Structures are given as C-alpha cells and as structure tokens.
C-alpha cells in the first residue's frame, strides 16, 4: 500500500459507488495515477465493481495489522 492508495481509499470511504473519474475528483489526483491504483486495489480485493461497473469499497472499516520489518 502506497500513501497515495491510502489517500484514495480515505477519499472514497463512505461515498458509495463511483466512477474512476469520481474517485479522481474526490482524491484530487490525475486520472492515470488513480486508474492504476484502482486496478491494483481491485486486484487485491480491497475495491470491488458494483453491478453498474462503478468502483466501491465494500467494507465499513478496514483494519490493517502488519510488520514493517524484522531485525536479522
């Protein structure tokens, strides 16, 4: 997860289904960057497509638990 992907998810959270252009407007980013991030997030299962092919966060909350590094 990159900082821009986190920002995109925060911009989309609670907003319902939207087009990629809608996500671009909410995030205040360029189309190409958001398009790439959306497809990465779709592939990871974090975003989904709605019945009308818009993108949506299918969760009410996201909890992340991971280790950044471990000393050798």
mmJSON file of the N, C-alpha and C atoms, coordinates in Angstrom:
{"data_MODEL":{"atom_site":{
"group_PDB":["ATOM","ATOM","ATOM","ATOM","ATOM","ATOM","ATOM","ATOM","ATOM","ATOM","ATOM","ATOM","ATOM","ATOM","ATOM","ATOM","ATOM","ATOM","ATOM","ATOM","ATOM","ATOM","ATOM","ATOM","ATOM","ATOM","ATOM","ATOM","ATOM","ATOM","ATOM","ATOM","ATOM","ATOM","ATOM","ATOM","ATOM","ATOM","ATOM","ATOM","ATOM","ATOM","ATOM","ATOM","ATOM","ATOM","ATOM","ATOM","ATOM","ATOM","ATOM","ATOM","ATOM","ATOM","ATOM","ATOM","ATOM","ATOM","ATOM","ATOM","ATOM","ATOM","ATOM","ATOM","ATOM","ATOM","ATOM","ATOM","ATOM","ATOM","ATOM","ATOM","ATOM","ATOM","ATOM","ATOM","ATOM","ATOM","ATOM","ATOM","ATOM","ATOM","ATOM","ATOM","ATOM","ATOM","ATOM","ATOM","ATOM","ATOM","ATOM","ATOM","ATOM","ATOM","ATOM","ATOM","ATOM","ATOM","ATOM","ATOM","ATOM","ATOM","ATOM","ATOM","ATOM","ATOM","ATOM","ATOM","ATOM","ATOM","ATOM","ATOM","ATOM","ATOM","ATOM","ATOM","ATOM","ATOM","ATOM","ATOM","ATOM","ATOM","ATOM","ATOM","ATOM","ATOM","ATOM","ATOM","ATOM","ATOM","ATOM","ATOM","ATOM","ATOM","ATOM","ATOM","ATOM","ATOM","ATOM","ATOM","ATOM","ATOM","ATOM","ATOM","ATOM","ATOM","ATOM","ATOM","ATOM","ATOM","ATOM","ATOM","ATOM","ATOM","ATOM","ATOM","ATOM","ATOM","ATOM","ATOM","ATOM","ATOM","ATOM","ATOM","ATOM","ATOM","ATOM","ATOM","ATOM","ATOM","ATOM","ATOM","ATOM","ATOM","ATOM","ATOM","ATOM","ATOM","ATOM","ATOM","ATOM","ATOM","ATOM","ATOM","ATOM","ATOM","ATOM","ATOM","ATOM","ATOM","ATOM","ATOM","ATOM","ATOM","ATOM","ATOM","ATOM","ATOM","ATOM","ATOM","ATOM","ATOM","ATOM","ATOM","ATOM","ATOM","ATOM","ATOM","ATOM","ATOM","ATOM","ATOM","ATOM","ATOM","ATOM","ATOM"],
"id":[1,2,3,4,5,6,7,8,9,10,11,12,13,14,15,16,17,18,19,20,21,22,23,24,25,26,27,28,29,30,31,32,33,34,35,36,37,38,39,40,41,42,43,44,45,46,47,48,49,50,51,52,53,54,55,56,57,58,59,60,61,62,63,64,65,66,67,68,69,70,71,72,73,74,75,76,77,78,79,80,81,82,83,84,85,86,87,88,89,90,91,92,93,94,95,96,97,98,99,100,101,102,103,104,105,106,107,108,109,110,111,112,113,114,115,116,117,118,119,120,121,122,123,124,125,126,127,128,129,130,131,132,133,134,135,136,137,138,139,140,141,142,143,144,145,146,147,148,149,150,151,152,153,154,155,156,157,158,159,160,161,162,163,164,165,166,167,168,169,170,171,172,173,174,175,176,177,178,179,180,181,182,183,184,185,186,187,188,189,190,191,192,193,194,195,196,197,198,199,200,201,202,203,204,205,206,207,208,209,210,211,212,213,214,215,216],
"type_symbol":["N","C","C","N","C","C","N","C","C","N","C","C","N","C","C","N","C","C","N","C","C","N","C","C","N","C","C","N","C","C","N","C","C","N","C","C","N","C","C","N","C","C","N","C","C","N","C","C","N","C","C","N","C","C","N","C","C","N","C","C","N","C","C","N","C","C","N","C","C","N","C","C","N","C","C","N","C","C","N","C","C","N","C","C","N","C","C","N","C","C","N","C","C","N","C","C","N","C","C","N","C","C","N","C","C","N","C","C","N","C","C","N","C","C","N","C","C","N","C","C","N","C","C","N","C","C","N","C","C","N","C","C","N","C","C","N","C","C","N","C","C","N","C","C","N","C","C","N","C","C","N","C","C","N","C","C","N","C","C","N","C","C","N","C","C","N","C","C","N","C","C","N","C","C","N","C","C","N","C","C","N","C","C","N","C","C","N","C","C","N","C","C","N","C","C","N","C","C","N","C","C","N","C","C","N","C","C","N","C","C","N","C","C","N","C","C"],
"label_atom_id":["N","CA","C","N","CA","C","N","CA","C","N","CA","C","N","CA","C","N","CA","C","N","CA","C","N","CA","C","N","CA","C","N","CA","C","N","CA","C","N","CA","C","N","CA","C","N","CA","C","N","CA","C","N","CA","C","N","CA","C","N","CA","C","N","CA","C","N","CA","C","N","CA","C","N","CA","C","N","CA","C","N","CA","C","N","CA","C","N","CA","C","N","CA","C","N","CA","C","N","CA","C","N","CA","C","N","CA","C","N","CA","C","N","CA","C","N","CA","C","N","CA","C","N","CA","C","N","CA","C","N","CA","C","N","CA","C","N","CA","C","N","CA","C","N","CA","C","N","CA","C","N","CA","C","N","CA","C","N","CA","C","N","CA","C","N","CA","C","N","CA","C","N","CA","C","N","CA","C","N","CA","C","N","CA","C","N","CA","C","N","CA","C","N","CA","C","N","CA","C","N","CA","C","N","CA","C","N","CA","C","N","CA","C","N","CA","C","N","CA","C","N","CA","C","N","CA","C","N","CA","C","N","CA","C","N","CA","C","N","CA","C","N","CA","C","N","CA","C","N","CA","C"],
"label_alt_id":[null,null,null,null,null,null,null,null,null,null,null,null,null,null,null,null,null,null,null,null,null,null,null,null,null,null,null,null,null,null,null,null,null,null,null,null,null,null,null,null,null,null,null,null,null,null,null,null,null,null,null,null,null,null,null,null,null,null,null,null,null,null,null,null,null,null,null,null,null,null,null,null,null,null,null,null,null,null,null,null,null,null,null,null,null,null,null,null,null,null,null,null,null,null,null,null,null,null,null,null,null,null,null,null,null,null,null,null,null,null,null,null,null,null,null,null,null,null,null,null,null,null,null,null,null,null,null,null,null,null,null,null,null,null,null,null,null,null,null,null,null,null,null,null,null,null,null,null,null,null,null,null,null,null,null,null,null,null,null,null,null,null,null,null,null,null,null,null,null,null,null,null,null,null,null,null,null,null,null,null,null,null,null,null,null,null,null,null,null,null,null,null,null,null,null,null,null,null,null,null,null,null,null,null,null,null,null,null,null,null,null,null,null,null,null,null],
"label_comp_id":["UNK","UNK","UNK","UNK","UNK","UNK","UNK","UNK","UNK","UNK","UNK","UNK","UNK","UNK","UNK","UNK","UNK","UNK","UNK","UNK","UNK","UNK","UNK","UNK","UNK","UNK","UNK","UNK","UNK","UNK","UNK","UNK","UNK","UNK","UNK","UNK","UNK","UNK","UNK","UNK","UNK","UNK","UNK","UNK","UNK","UNK","UNK","UNK","UNK","UNK","UNK","UNK","UNK","UNK","UNK","UNK","UNK","UNK","UNK","UNK","UNK","UNK","UNK","UNK","UNK","UNK","UNK","UNK","UNK","UNK","UNK","UNK","UNK","UNK","UNK","UNK","UNK","UNK","UNK","UNK","UNK","UNK","UNK","UNK","UNK","UNK","UNK","UNK","UNK","UNK","UNK","UNK","UNK","UNK","UNK","UNK","UNK","UNK","UNK","UNK","UNK","UNK","UNK","UNK","UNK","UNK","UNK","UNK","UNK","UNK","UNK","UNK","UNK","UNK","UNK","UNK","UNK","UNK","UNK","UNK","UNK","UNK","UNK","UNK","UNK","UNK","UNK","UNK","UNK","UNK","UNK","UNK","UNK","UNK","UNK","UNK","UNK","UNK","UNK","UNK","UNK","UNK","UNK","UNK","UNK","UNK","UNK","UNK","UNK","UNK","UNK","UNK","UNK","UNK","UNK","UNK","UNK","UNK","UNK","UNK","UNK","UNK","UNK","UNK","UNK","UNK","UNK","UNK","UNK","UNK","UNK","UNK","UNK","UNK","UNK","UNK","UNK","UNK","UNK","UNK","UNK","UNK","UNK","UNK","UNK","UNK","UNK","UNK","UNK","UNK","UNK","UNK","UNK","UNK","UNK","UNK","UNK","UNK","UNK","UNK","UNK","UNK","UNK","UNK","UNK","UNK","UNK","UNK","UNK","UNK","UNK","UNK","UNK","UNK","UNK","UNK"],
"label_asym_id":["A","A","A","A","A","A","A","A","A","A","A","A","A","A","A","A","A","A","A","A","A","A","A","A","A","A","A","A","A","A","A","A","A","A","A","A","A","A","A","A","A","A","A","A","A","A","A","A","A","A","A","A","A","A","A","A","A","A","A","A","A","A","A","A","A","A","A","A","A","A","A","A","A","A","A","A","A","A","A","A","A","A","A","A","A","A","A","A","A","A","A","A","A","A","A","A","A","A","A","A","A","A","A","A","A","A","A","A","A","A","A","A","A","A","A","A","A","A","A","A","A","A","A","A","A","A","A","A","A","A","A","A","A","A","A","A","A","A","A","A","A","A","A","A","A","A","A","A","A","A","A","A","A","A","A","A","A","A","A","A","A","A","A","A","A","A","A","A","A","A","A","A","A","A","A","A","A","A","A","A","A","A","A","A","A","A","A","A","A","A","A","A","A","A","A","A","A","A","A","A","A","A","A","A","A","A","A","A","A","A","A","A","A","A","A","A"],
"label_entity_id":["1","1","1","1","1","1","1","1","1","1","1","1","1","1","1","1","1","1","1","1","1","1","1","1","1","1","1","1","1","1","1","1","1","1","1","1","1","1","1","1","1","1","1","1","1","1","1","1","1","1","1","1","1","1","1","1","1","1","1","1","1","1","1","1","1","1","1","1","1","1","1","1","1","1","1","1","1","1","1","1","1","1","1","1","1","1","1","1","1","1","1","1","1","1","1","1","1","1","1","1","1","1","1","1","1","1","1","1","1","1","1","1","1","1","1","1","1","1","1","1","1","1","1","1","1","1","1","1","1","1","1","1","1","1","1","1","1","1","1","1","1","1","1","1","1","1","1","1","1","1","1","1","1","1","1","1","1","1","1","1","1","1","1","1","1","1","1","1","1","1","1","1","1","1","1","1","1","1","1","1","1","1","1","1","1","1","1","1","1","1","1","1","1","1","1","1","1","1","1","1","1","1","1","1","1","1","1","1","1","1","1","1","1","1","1","1"],
"label_seq_id":[1,1,1,2,2,2,3,3,3,4,4,4,5,5,5,6,6,6,7,7,7,8,8,8,9,9,9,10,10,10,11,11,11,12,12,12,13,13,13,14,14,14,15,15,15,16,16,16,17,17,17,18,18,18,19,19,19,20,20,20,21,21,21,22,22,22,23,23,23,24,24,24,25,25,25,26,26,26,27,27,27,28,28,28,29,29,29,30,30,30,31,31,31,32,32,32,33,33,33,34,34,34,35,35,35,36,36,36,37,37,37,38,38,38,39,39,39,40,40,40,41,41,41,42,42,42,43,43,43,44,44,44,45,45,45,46,46,46,47,47,47,48,48,48,49,49,49,50,50,50,51,51,51,52,52,52,53,53,53,54,54,54,55,55,55,56,56,56,57,57,57,58,58,58,59,59,59,60,60,60,61,61,61,62,62,62,63,63,63,64,64,64,65,65,65,66,66,66,67,67,67,68,68,68,69,69,69,70,70,70,71,71,71,72,72,72],
"pdbx_PDB_ins_code":[null,null,null,null,null,null,null,null,null,null,null,null,null,null,null,null,null,null,null,null,null,null,null,null,null,null,null,null,null,null,null,null,null,null,null,null,null,null,null,null,null,null,null,null,null,null,null,null,null,null,null,null,null,null,null,null,null,null,null,null,null,null,null,null,null,null,null,null,null,null,null,null,null,null,null,null,null,null,null,null,null,null,null,null,null,null,null,null,null,null,null,null,null,null,null,null,null,null,null,null,null,null,null,null,null,null,null,null,null,null,null,null,null,null,null,null,null,null,null,null,null,null,null,null,null,null,null,null,null,null,null,null,null,null,null,null,null,null,null,null,null,null,null,null,null,null,null,null,null,null,null,null,null,null,null,null,null,null,null,null,null,null,null,null,null,null,null,null,null,null,null,null,null,null,null,null,null,null,null,null,null,null,null,null,null,null,null,null,null,null,null,null,null,null,null,null,null,null,null,null,null,null,null,null,null,null,null,null,null,null,null,null,null,null,null,null],
"Cartn_x":[0.847,0.0,0.886,0.615,1.358,0.556,1.215,0.476,-0.66,-0.437,-1.486,-2.679,-2.435,-3.55,-4.34,-3.652,-4.366,-5.212,-4.641,-5.372,-6.613,-6.467,-7.596,-8.693,-8.32,-9.312,-10.01,-9.259,-9.884,-10.855,-10.497,-11.368,-12.649,-12.572,-13.733,-14.589,-14.03,-14.716,-16.062,-17.092,-18.43,-19.154,-18.593,-19.183,-20.018,-20.059,-20.827,-20.087,-20.781,-20.183,-19.924,-18.815,-18.464,-17.633,-17.566,-16.718,-15.264,-14.359,-12.954,-12.799,-13.494,-13.425,-13.943,-14.965,-15.455,-14.396,-13.686,-12.597,-11.471,-11.204,-10.177,-10.542,-11.786,-12.23,-12.135,-12.567,-12.534,-11.109,-10.214,-8.831,-7.981,-8.442,-7.673,-6.374,-6.439,-5.255,-5.502,-4.458,-4.58,-5.25,-5.88,-6.639,-5.744,-4.588,-3.709,-3.277,-2.895,-2.46,-3.579,-4.761,-5.902,-6.332,-6.34,-6.718,-5.817,-4.521,-3.586,-3.806,-4.006,-4.24,-5.554,-6.585,-7.88,-7.73,-7.037,-6.883,-6.029,-5.032,-4.237,-5.103,-5.929,-6.807,-7.924,-8.402,-9.371,-8.73,-7.517,-6.813,-6.55,-6.329,-6.061,-7.343,-8.507,-9.773,-10.188,-9.509,-9.849,-10.996,-11.021,-12.144,-12.876,-14.147,-14.949,-15.691,-16.191,-17.043,-18.499,-19.295,-20.731,-21.391,-22.679,-23.414,-23.344,-23.241,-23.165,-21.727,-20.76,-19.338,-18.641,-19.279,-18.592,-17.739,-16.847,-15.98,-16.537,-16.298,-16.828,-15.927,-15.848,-15.2,-16.299,-16.185,-17.274,-17.231,-16.481,-16.305,-16.709,-17.189,-17.485,-16.227,-15.26,-14.0,-12.893,-11.679,-10.519,-9.523,-9.155,-8.147,-6.915,-5.77,-4.526,-3.579,-3.012,-2.063,-0.892,0.268,1.41,2.711,3.767,5.104,5.859,6.412,7.163,8.518,9.2,10.479,10.808,11.731,12.185,13.697,14.35,15.807,16.324,17.437,18.021,18.629],
"Cartn_y":[-1.183,0.0,1.238,2.094,3.347,4.453,5.547,6.672,7.177,7.188,7.671,6.713,5.426,4.465,4.628,4.856,5.126,6.394,7.411,8.673,8.443,7.644,7.328,6.615,5.624,4.902,5.83,6.714,7.675,8.592,9.007,9.896,9.185,7.875,7.11,6.582,6.484,5.854,6.506,5.685,6.147,6.895,6.922,7.707,6.874,5.569,4.705,4.46,3.842,3.516,4.786,4.776,5.933,5.484,6.336,6.074,6.38,5.959,6.308,7.823,8.478,9.953,10.588,9.998,10.482,10.334,9.208,8.99,9.983,10.29,11.285,12.637,13.046,14.338,14.346,13.275,13.213,13.228,12.512,12.409,13.602,14.348,15.489,15.064,13.946,13.405,13.272,12.87,12.707,11.366,11.33,10.149,8.921,9.076,7.928,7.283,8.095,7.563,6.861,7.482,6.876,5.6,5.618,4.442,3.262,3.486,2.42,1.927,2.863,2.48,1.726,2.147,1.455,0.015,-0.206,-1.577,-2.416,-1.834,-2.556,-2.929,-2.001,-2.253,-3.239,-3.223,-4.221,-5.609,-5.715,-6.998,-7.54,-6.629,-7.034,-7.349,-7.061,-7.329,-6.253,-5.121,-4.025,-3.199,-3.037,-2.4,-3.473,-3.206,-4.104,-3.273,-3.961,-3.331,-3.549,-2.51,-2.647,-3.228,-3.509,-4.093,-3.221,-1.909,-0.997,-0.605,-1.444,-1.303,-0.104,0.49,1.535,0.875,1.645,1.09,1.449,0.546,0.752,0.062,0.645,-0.02,-0.838,-2.166,-2.993,-3.215,-2.4,-2.586,-1.333,-1.518,-0.388,0.12,-0.775,-0.41,-1.298,-0.8,-1.576,-1.568,-2.751,-2.9,-3.52,-2.9,-3.4,-3.756,-4.946,-5.403,-6.053,-5.394,-5.947,-5.517,-6.261,-5.951,-5.246,-4.084,-3.356,-3.999,-4.417,-5.097,-5.867,-6.749,-7.549,-7.594,-7.275,-7.281,-8.691,-8.788,-10.109,-10.759],
"Cartn_z":[0.0,0.0,0.0,-0.929,-1.02,-0.324,0.031,0.629,-0.266,-1.577,-2.49,-2.531,-2.378,-2.338,-1.047,0.07,1.326,1.176,0.577,0.377,-0.484,-1.536,-2.407,-1.629,-0.832,-0.028,0.962,1.602,2.537,1.798,0.59,-0.195,-0.614,-0.846,-1.295,-0.145,1.035,2.172,2.453,2.531,2.874,1.78,0.574,-0.512,-1.478,-1.273,-2.173,-3.475,-4.414,-5.709,-6.503,-7.232,-8.056,-9.249,-10.23,-11.389,-11.02,-11.873,-11.646,-11.697,-12.6,-12.669,-11.377,-10.785,-9.498,-8.421,-8.444,-7.487,-7.726,-8.979,-9.327,-8.718,-8.877,-8.326,-6.808,-6.168,-4.698,-4.168,-4.859,-4.392,-4.823,-5.835,-6.318,-6.992,-7.713,-8.382,-9.877,-10.608,-12.049,-12.385,-13.544,-13.974,-14.087,-14.713,-14.936,-13.617,-12.644,-11.354,-10.613,-10.577,-9.891,-10.612,-11.925,-12.703,-12.337,-12.304,-11.937,-10.518,-9.588,-8.195,-8.036,-8.73,-8.656,-9.119,-10.222,-10.719,-9.776,-9.162,-8.171,-6.973,-6.509,-5.362,-5.709,-6.945,-7.392,-7.382,-7.92,-7.96,-6.553,-5.592,-4.211,-3.444,-4.022,-3.355,-2.362,-2.39,-1.472,-2.044,-3.35,-4.037,-4.825,-5.112,-5.952,-6.989,-7.996,-9.006,-8.603,-8.727,-8.469,-9.716,-9.63,-10.752,-12.004,-11.822,-12.973,-13.302,-12.853,-13.173,-12.516,-11.512,-10.766,-9.69,-9.08,-8.042,-6.669,-5.725,-4.382,-3.365,-2.174,-1.047,-0.37,-0.377,0.145,1.656,2.369,3.811,4.571,5.786,6.664,7.352,7.532,8.186,7.631,7.694,7.281,8.432,8.87,9.918,9.288,9.513,8.941,10.074,10.003,11.015,10.278,10.285,9.575,10.239,9.962,10.447,9.328,9.616,8.588,8.321,9.38,9.199,10.463,10.322,11.459,11.403,12.489,12.521,12.293,11.6,11.286,12.511],
"occupancy":[1.0,1.0,1.0,1.0,1.0,1.0,1.0,1.0,1.0,1.0,1.0,1.0,1.0,1.0,1.0,1.0,1.0,1.0,1.0,1.0,1.0,1.0,1.0,1.0,1.0,1.0,1.0,1.0,1.0,1.0,1.0,1.0,1.0,1.0,1.0,1.0,1.0,1.0,1.0,1.0,1.0,1.0,1.0,1.0,1.0,1.0,1.0,1.0,1.0,1.0,1.0,1.0,1.0,1.0,1.0,1.0,1.0,1.0,1.0,1.0,1.0,1.0,1.0,1.0,1.0,1.0,1.0,1.0,1.0,1.0,1.0,1.0,1.0,1.0,1.0,1.0,1.0,1.0,1.0,1.0,1.0,1.0,1.0,1.0,1.0,1.0,1.0,1.0,1.0,1.0,1.0,1.0,1.0,1.0,1.0,1.0,1.0,1.0,1.0,1.0,1.0,1.0,1.0,1.0,1.0,1.0,1.0,1.0,1.0,1.0,1.0,1.0,1.0,1.0,1.0,1.0,1.0,1.0,1.0,1.0,1.0,1.0,1.0,1.0,1.0,1.0,1.0,1.0,1.0,1.0,1.0,1.0,1.0,1.0,1.0,1.0,1.0,1.0,1.0,1.0,1.0,1.0,1.0,1.0,1.0,1.0,1.0,1.0,1.0,1.0,1.0,1.0,1.0,1.0,1.0,1.0,1.0,1.0,1.0,1.0,1.0,1.0,1.0,1.0,1.0,1.0,1.0,1.0,1.0,1.0,1.0,1.0,1.0,1.0,1.0,1.0,1.0,1.0,1.0,1.0,1.0,1.0,1.0,1.0,1.0,1.0,1.0,1.0,1.0,1.0,1.0,1.0,1.0,1.0,1.0,1.0,1.0,1.0,1.0,1.0,1.0,1.0,1.0,1.0,1.0,1.0,1.0,1.0,1.0,1.0,1.0,1.0,1.0,1.0,1.0,1.0],
"B_iso_or_equiv":[0.0,0.0,0.0,0.0,0.0,0.0,0.0,0.0,0.0,0.0,0.0,0.0,0.0,0.0,0.0,0.0,0.0,0.0,0.0,0.0,0.0,0.0,0.0,0.0,0.0,0.0,0.0,0.0,0.0,0.0,0.0,0.0,0.0,0.0,0.0,0.0,0.0,0.0,0.0,0.0,0.0,0.0,0.0,0.0,0.0,0.0,0.0,0.0,0.0,0.0,0.0,0.0,0.0,0.0,0.0,0.0,0.0,0.0,0.0,0.0,0.0,0.0,0.0,0.0,0.0,0.0,0.0,0.0,0.0,0.0,0.0,0.0,0.0,0.0,0.0,0.0,0.0,0.0,0.0,0.0,0.0,0.0,0.0,0.0,0.0,0.0,0.0,0.0,0.0,0.0,0.0,0.0,0.0,0.0,0.0,0.0,0.0,0.0,0.0,0.0,0.0,0.0,0.0,0.0,0.0,0.0,0.0,0.0,0.0,0.0,0.0,0.0,0.0,0.0,0.0,0.0,0.0,0.0,0.0,0.0,0.0,0.0,0.0,0.0,0.0,0.0,0.0,0.0,0.0,0.0,0.0,0.0,0.0,0.0,0.0,0.0,0.0,0.0,0.0,0.0,0.0,0.0,0.0,0.0,0.0,0.0,0.0,0.0,0.0,0.0,0.0,0.0,0.0,0.0,0.0,0.0,0.0,0.0,0.0,0.0,0.0,0.0,0.0,0.0,0.0,0.0,0.0,0.0,0.0,0.0,0.0,0.0,0.0,0.0,0.0,0.0,0.0,0.0,0.0,0.0,0.0,0.0,0.0,0.0,0.0,0.0,0.0,0.0,0.0,0.0,0.0,0.0,0.0,0.0,0.0,0.0,0.0,0.0,0.0,0.0,0.0,0.0,0.0,0.0,0.0,0.0,0.0,0.0,0.0,0.0,0.0,0.0,0.0,0.0,0.0,0.0],
"pdbx_formal_charge":[null,null,null,null,null,null,null,null,null,null,null,null,null,null,null,null,null,null,null,null,null,null,null,null,null,null,null,null,null,null,null,null,null,null,null,null,null,null,null,null,null,null,null,null,null,null,null,null,null,null,null,null,null,null,null,null,null,null,null,null,null,null,null,null,null,null,null,null,null,null,null,null,null,null,null,null,null,null,null,null,null,null,null,null,null,null,null,null,null,null,null,null,null,null,null,null,null,null,null,null,null,null,null,null,null,null,null,null,null,null,null,null,null,null,null,null,null,null,null,null,null,null,null,null,null,null,null,null,null,null,null,null,null,null,null,null,null,null,null,null,null,null,null,null,null,null,null,null,null,null,null,null,null,null,null,null,null,null,null,null,null,null,null,null,null,null,null,null,null,null,null,null,null,null,null,null,null,null,null,null,null,null,null,null,null,null,null,null,null,null,null,null,null,null,null,null,null,null,null,null,null,null,null,null,null,null,null,null,null,null,null,null,null,null,null,null],
"auth_seq_id":[1,1,1,2,2,2,3,3,3,4,4,4,5,5,5,6,6,6,7,7,7,8,8,8,9,9,9,10,10,10,11,11,11,12,12,12,13,13,13,14,14,14,15,15,15,16,16,16,17,17,17,18,18,18,19,19,19,20,20,20,21,21,21,22,22,22,23,23,23,24,24,24,25,25,25,26,26,26,27,27,27,28,28,28,29,29,29,30,30,30,31,31,31,32,32,32,33,33,33,34,34,34,35,35,35,36,36,36,37,37,37,38,38,38,39,39,39,40,40,40,41,41,41,42,42,42,43,43,43,44,44,44,45,45,45,46,46,46,47,47,47,48,48,48,49,49,49,50,50,50,51,51,51,52,52,52,53,53,53,54,54,54,55,55,55,56,56,56,57,57,57,58,58,58,59,59,59,60,60,60,61,61,61,62,62,62,63,63,63,64,64,64,65,65,65,66,66,66,67,67,67,68,68,68,69,69,69,70,70,70,71,71,71,72,72,72],
"auth_comp_id":["UNK","UNK","UNK","UNK","UNK","UNK","UNK","UNK","UNK","UNK","UNK","UNK","UNK","UNK","UNK","UNK","UNK","UNK","UNK","UNK","UNK","UNK","UNK","UNK","UNK","UNK","UNK","UNK","UNK","UNK","UNK","UNK","UNK","UNK","UNK","UNK","UNK","UNK","UNK","UNK","UNK","UNK","UNK","UNK","UNK","UNK","UNK","UNK","UNK","UNK","UNK","UNK","UNK","UNK","UNK","UNK","UNK","UNK","UNK","UNK","UNK","UNK","UNK","UNK","UNK","UNK","UNK","UNK","UNK","UNK","UNK","UNK","UNK","UNK","UNK","UNK","UNK","UNK","UNK","UNK","UNK","UNK","UNK","UNK","UNK","UNK","UNK","UNK","UNK","UNK","UNK","UNK","UNK","UNK","UNK","UNK","UNK","UNK","UNK","UNK","UNK","UNK","UNK","UNK","UNK","UNK","UNK","UNK","UNK","UNK","UNK","UNK","UNK","UNK","UNK","UNK","UNK","UNK","UNK","UNK","UNK","UNK","UNK","UNK","UNK","UNK","UNK","UNK","UNK","UNK","UNK","UNK","UNK","UNK","UNK","UNK","UNK","UNK","UNK","UNK","UNK","UNK","UNK","UNK","UNK","UNK","UNK","UNK","UNK","UNK","UNK","UNK","UNK","UNK","UNK","UNK","UNK","UNK","UNK","UNK","UNK","UNK","UNK","UNK","UNK","UNK","UNK","UNK","UNK","UNK","UNK","UNK","UNK","UNK","UNK","UNK","UNK","UNK","UNK","UNK","UNK","UNK","UNK","UNK","UNK","UNK","UNK","UNK","UNK","UNK","UNK","UNK","UNK","UNK","UNK","UNK","UNK","UNK","UNK","UNK","UNK","UNK","UNK","UNK","UNK","UNK","UNK","UNK","UNK","UNK","UNK","UNK","UNK","UNK","UNK","UNK"],
"auth_asym_id":["A","A","A","A","A","A","A","A","A","A","A","A","A","A","A","A","A","A","A","A","A","A","A","A","A","A","A","A","A","A","A","A","A","A","A","A","A","A","A","A","A","A","A","A","A","A","A","A","A","A","A","A","A","A","A","A","A","A","A","A","A","A","A","A","A","A","A","A","A","A","A","A","A","A","A","A","A","A","A","A","A","A","A","A","A","A","A","A","A","A","A","A","A","A","A","A","A","A","A","A","A","A","A","A","A","A","A","A","A","A","A","A","A","A","A","A","A","A","A","A","A","A","A","A","A","A","A","A","A","A","A","A","A","A","A","A","A","A","A","A","A","A","A","A","A","A","A","A","A","A","A","A","A","A","A","A","A","A","A","A","A","A","A","A","A","A","A","A","A","A","A","A","A","A","A","A","A","A","A","A","A","A","A","A","A","A","A","A","A","A","A","A","A","A","A","A","A","A","A","A","A","A","A","A","A","A","A","A","A","A","A","A","A","A","A","A"],
"auth_atom_id":["N","CA","C","N","CA","C","N","CA","C","N","CA","C","N","CA","C","N","CA","C","N","CA","C","N","CA","C","N","CA","C","N","CA","C","N","CA","C","N","CA","C","N","CA","C","N","CA","C","N","CA","C","N","CA","C","N","CA","C","N","CA","C","N","CA","C","N","CA","C","N","CA","C","N","CA","C","N","CA","C","N","CA","C","N","CA","C","N","CA","C","N","CA","C","N","CA","C","N","CA","C","N","CA","C","N","CA","C","N","CA","C","N","CA","C","N","CA","C","N","CA","C","N","CA","C","N","CA","C","N","CA","C","N","CA","C","N","CA","C","N","CA","C","N","CA","C","N","CA","C","N","CA","C","N","CA","C","N","CA","C","N","CA","C","N","CA","C","N","CA","C","N","CA","C","N","CA","C","N","CA","C","N","CA","C","N","CA","C","N","CA","C","N","CA","C","N","CA","C","N","CA","C","N","CA","C","N","CA","C","N","CA","C","N","CA","C","N","CA","C","N","CA","C","N","CA","C","N","CA","C","N","CA","C","N","CA","C","N","CA","C","N","CA","C","N","CA","C","N","CA","C"],
"pdbx_PDB_model_num":[1,1,1,1,1,1,1,1,1,1,1,1,1,1,1,1,1,1,1,1,1,1,1,1,1,1,1,1,1,1,1,1,1,1,1,1,1,1,1,1,1,1,1,1,1,1,1,1,1,1,1,1,1,1,1,1,1,1,1,1,1,1,1,1,1,1,1,1,1,1,1,1,1,1,1,1,1,1,1,1,1,1,1,1,1,1,1,1,1,1,1,1,1,1,1,1,1,1,1,1,1,1,1,1,1,1,1,1,1,1,1,1,1,1,1,1,1,1,1,1,1,1,1,1,1,1,1,1,1,1,1,1,1,1,1,1,1,1,1,1,1,1,1,1,1,1,1,1,1,1,1,1,1,1,1,1,1,1,1,1,1,1,1,1,1,1,1,1,1,1,1,1,1,1,1,1,1,1,1,1,1,1,1,1,1,1,1,1,1,1,1,1,1,1,1,1,1,1,1,1,1,1,1,1,1,1,1,1,1,1,1,1,1,1,1,1]
}}}
